[in-house]
Amino acid sequence: MLARLILVVLLLGTVGCSTATYIRATVTDNPLDRVAQQAQENWSVERVDANTLHLTDAWPIHSILALGYSASHANLSYDAPASVLNIQYYFQSNQLFMLFIPFTLDAEPGFTGGALKPIMNDQLNEIIRWSGASVVSRRASDNSDPFPPKAATASPPVN
């Protein structure tokens, strides 16, 4: 009976915990070199290609307290034809008490992960500042959404 109760608590604790923040912003030029240069002091920087950058920032104190591993992830994609910077940002944690099943949190307001969200938003604001971007839209969604977003395809004209 106790094992079933623990399993139910673990499953309930992970419901709704696989989200990310998605930002679409306008930029005048490709900001990824500037962001990579600024981020290298505190983040692990992986330059995938000329238009894609992955940033990871480990949270050592949270990792120790949670008996696991926790980190912020920011994936940036520059769309040159549209002069748009797309950002996917999330906090991921693998904890002993969750049987090391990873869960992610977005930076948007809400009850889940509330104490972490001000720090997460500070990180996001810093990345946006480094990029010189102007935010057009911001939303929370499932962290498995396609990233970078697919470009909208124009429909052929109807005669």
C-alpha positions as CSV (number, residue, x, y, z in Angstrom):
1,M,0.0,0.0,0.0
2,L,2.8,2.4,0.9
3,A,4.6,1.7,-2.4
4,R,1.4,2.6,-4.3
5,L,1.0,5.8,-2.4
6,I,4.6,6.8,-3.1
7,L,4.1,6.1,-6.8
8,V,0.9,8.2,-7.0
9,V,2.7,11.1,-5.3
10,L,5.6,10.8,-7.7
11,L,3.3,10.7,-10.7
12,L,1.2,13.6,-9.5
13,G,4.4,15.6,-8.8
14,T,5.5,15.3,-12.4
15,V,2.2,16.2,-14.1
16,G,2.5,19.5,-15.9
17,C,6.2,19.7,-15.4
18,S,7.5,19.4,-18.9
19,T,7.2,23.0,-20.1
20,A,9.5,25.6,-21.6
21,T,9.3,29.3,-22.3
22,Y,9.4,30.2,-26.0
23,I,10.3,33.7,-27.1
24,R,10.2,35.3,-30.5
25,A,12.2,38.5,-30.9
26,T,13.3,40.8,-33.6
27,V,17.0,41.6,-34.1
28,T,18.9,43.8,-36.6
29,D,21.6,41.2,-37.2
30,N,22.7,37.8,-36.0
31,P,23.4,38.2,-32.3
32,L,24.7,34.7,-31.5
33,D,28.4,35.7,-31.5
34,R,27.7,38.5,-28.9
35,V,25.5,36.1,-26.8
36,A,28.2,33.4,-26.9
37,Q,30.9,35.8,-25.9
38,Q,28.9,37.2,-23.0
39,A,27.6,33.8,-21.8
40,Q,30.9,32.0,-21.7
41,E,31.7,33.4,-18.3
42,N,28.8,31.6,-16.5
43,W,27.3,29.2,-19.1
44,S,28.5,26.2,-21.1
45,V,28.3,27.4,-24.7
46,E,27.8,25.1,-27.6
47,R,27.8,26.7,-31.1
48,V,25.9,24.2,-33.3
49,D,26.2,26.3,-36.5
50,A,26.2,29.9,-37.6
51,N,22.5,30.3,-36.6
52,T,22.1,28.0,-33.6
53,L,23.5,28.3,-30.1
54,H,22.9,26.1,-27.0
55,L,23.6,27.4,-23.5
56,T,23.6,25.4,-20.3
57,D,24.0,26.8,-16.8
58,A,24.4,24.2,-13.9
59,W,22.7,25.0,-10.6
60,P,25.1,23.4,-8.1
61,I,23.3,24.4,-4.8
62,H,19.9,23.3,-6.2
63,S,21.6,20.1,-7.4
64,I,23.0,19.3,-3.9
65,L,19.8,20.2,-2.1
66,A,17.7,18.1,-4.6
67,L,20.1,15.2,-4.5
68,G,20.5,15.2,-8.2
69,Y,21.4,17.5,-11.1
70,S,19.7,20.8,-12.1
71,A,20.5,23.2,-14.9
72,S,19.0,26.0,-17.1
73,H,19.0,25.5,-20.8
74,A,18.6,28.2,-23.5
75,N,18.5,27.2,-27.1
76,L,18.8,30.1,-29.5
77,S,18.0,30.1,-33.2
78,Y,18.5,33.0,-35.6
79,D,16.2,33.2,-38.6
80,A,18.2,35.5,-41.0
81,P,15.5,36.1,-43.7
82,A,13.0,37.2,-41.0
83,S,15.6,38.9,-38.7
84,V,14.1,36.9,-35.8
85,L,15.7,35.3,-32.8
86,N,13.8,32.4,-31.4
87,I,14.6,31.3,-27.8
88,Q,13.6,28.1,-26.0
89,Y,14.4,28.3,-22.3
90,Y,13.7,25.8,-19.5
91,F,15.0,24.6,-16.2
92,Q,15.6,20.8,-16.0
93,S,16.2,18.8,-12.9
94,N,16.8,15.1,-12.3
95,Q,16.3,14.3,-8.6
96,L,16.7,11.2,-6.4
97,F,13.2,11.6,-5.0
98,M,11.7,11.7,-8.5
99,L,13.7,8.5,-9.3
100,F,15.9,10.7,-11.6
101,I,13.1,11.1,-14.0
102,P,13.8,14.5,-15.6
103,F,11.3,17.3,-15.3
104,T,11.4,20.7,-16.8
105,L,9.9,24.1,-15.9
106,D,9.2,27.2,-17.9
107,A,10.0,30.7,-16.6
108,E,6.4,31.9,-16.9
109,P,4.4,32.9,-13.8
110,G,2.7,30.0,-11.9
111,F,2.8,27.9,-8.8
112,T,5.1,25.1,-9.9
113,G,8.7,26.1,-9.3
114,G,7.7,29.6,-8.0
115,A,10.8,30.2,-6.0
116,L,13.1,29.4,-9.0
117,K,11.2,31.6,-11.5
118,P,12.7,35.0,-10.6
119,I,16.2,33.6,-11.1
120,M,15.1,32.0,-14.4
121,N,13.6,35.3,-15.6
122,D,16.8,37.1,-14.7
123,Q,18.8,34.7,-16.9
124,L,16.3,35.1,-19.7
125,N,16.4,38.9,-19.4
126,E,20.2,38.8,-19.5
127,I,20.2,36.7,-22.7
128,I,17.7,39.1,-24.3
129,R,19.9,42.1,-23.3
130,W,23.0,40.5,-24.7
131,S,21.2,39.8,-28.0
132,G,19.8,43.4,-28.3
133,A,16.5,41.8,-29.3
134,S,13.0,43.2,-29.0
135,V,10.5,40.6,-27.7
136,V,7.6,40.1,-30.0
137,S,5.9,37.2,-28.3
138,R,6.5,35.0,-25.2
139,R,4.6,31.8,-24.2
140,A,4.9,28.7,-22.2
141,S,4.4,25.4,-24.0
142,D,5.4,21.8,-23.9
143,N,9.2,21.5,-24.1
144,S,8.9,18.9,-26.8
145,D,7.5,21.5,-29.2
146,P,9.6,21.7,-32.4
147,F,12.5,24.1,-32.1
148,P,13.4,26.1,-34.0
149,P,9.8,26.7,-35.1
150,K,9.0,25.8,-38.6
151,A,8.8,28.8,-40.9
152,A,5.2,29.6,-42.0
153,T,4.7,28.5,-45.5
154,A,2.5,30.6,-47.8
155,S,-0.5,29.0,-49.3
156,P,-0.8,29.2,-53.1
157,P,-3.3,31.8,-54.3
158,V,-6.8,30.5,-54.9
159,N,-8.2,31.3,-58.3
